[in-house]
């Protein structure tokens, strides 16, 4: 299965983003309100300059205390996030996420961000694919 197919199956193609000059507390509020695990950091809505996850925020609070919530998102974000494109396979994306120990990946086409794929999206798509393969094999065995 390709990233393009996974994006088509998602309920929304919206990429939740925030500007790098916003406060980390604004990002935390956005994550909480939207019930999501990360936000893409972009100045123009097209280029994924960074990504900020709830884990990033919690780790920084653990190190420095709640004072870090007044920092700018651009100071705390992971810069130059790993991206994929619509023609990448689910398996290659899952491998990169697992090896890099992250769960969110911007999808970029022709230099512009077109979506965000999560490890959960990839796992769900792969389970659906495996179920269909299983059903097809059972049908072949039973002569249907």
Steps between C-alpha positions, in 0.01 A plus 500: 500500500620852418493813714259652245245224574540541875440876476183435298367277779552762772196686628662835424791625294558795732850541638489673837785748509640785706743783430850475649462833683201382707544403865538132589194545725300588186618176339410302813152654499458415130611140557258467792206663323544293182589179691806441284859403574697746289481822307696593188696823533479722193523870425321482165271195522699322227845421638536269799774685688462280803270286707409528867350207686342461838801287593736788414306731732477251787873421480587869514264559794670207674843656444428867562157531656189677379695815418586351163137551395583864429773401251434539129394188310796550265740457792356164609391340172686223326646676196489360147264212573523178304243515220356264244315539172176358366674222306689361800385160622338449837776255587780750432323770705439257787866399496624860508262590783594194704874545450479874570272448800239754390129468417417789265633574151409788269419399142664731245439521125677749269648678802165562672344319794185311390423294809619339819521127554521334839630163606140417596383582146762267354422216742126532434557490123731201529249308718225571245727378221588181691133431573412531131788268406385247761142510368621455142718202595217338698270551203751335268548205735127449545439537125301825504 
